[in-house]
Amino acid sequence: DTGVSQDPRHKITKRGQNVTFRCDPISEHNRLYWYRQTLGQGPEFLTYFQNEAQLEKSRLLSDRFSAERPKGSFSTLEIQRTEQGDSAMYLCASSSYRDSYNEQFFGPGTRLTVL
Amino acid sequence: ELKVEQNPLFLSMQEGKNYTIYCNYSTTSDRLYWYRQDPGKSLESLFVLLSNGAVKQEGRLMASLDTKARLSTLHITAAVHDLSATYFCAVDVNFGNEKLTFGTGTRLTIIP
């Protein structure tokens, strides 16, 4: 399977704990995005990487959130000192810069529950 | 700030009927995307619309784009149960990162 993969698929944690999610994009894609989706809403943009460079962060991404893409391949999203409001589905998407348009392909998501 | 609105938010329709979902957006863009999401699942890309007047069709679904009206439609023909899902439209406006701004989604239920 050459699609976008995410790990873990589900994470339950207690408030105040740190969590880290991983995303493996489609191998030839150099753009990687993180989105957050809460129940009944559309996904909201969090951050964007082109290769290893993080080029944009949403104001939704507080200082408790950090994302990396160290070698321009997989990416991690870390949330420190989790709060109940962080409970959501975290979606990763990738796309190819070479396309004349930017069709983004989404992974299965990581569902985070903060107790 | 870009806003993307869809209507209706909820749609319940009988099998065999036709219906249209509408997507309006608030700023100039000529790139619009439609996605499907099944409950608890991720998003599946359905259509990419890249210019004014673009029309794409796949099976019982047809999407169109009117950039002057800032409107896209997703038309369902002779609905079948398998089309039950939530449908999102999304727009990108920033050349360079093309982050997507999504609508709130239309939850479609097809009744046998």
Interface residues (C-beta under 8 A of the other chain):
Chain A: R31 Y33 Y35 G40 Q41 G42 P43 E44 F45 Y48 Q50 L55 E56 L91 S95 S100 Y101 N102 E103 Q104 F105 F106 G107 P108 G109
Chain B: V4 R31 Y33 Y35 K41 S42 L43 E44 S45 V48 L50 F88 A90 D92 G96 N97 E98 K99 L100 T101 F102 G103 T104 G105
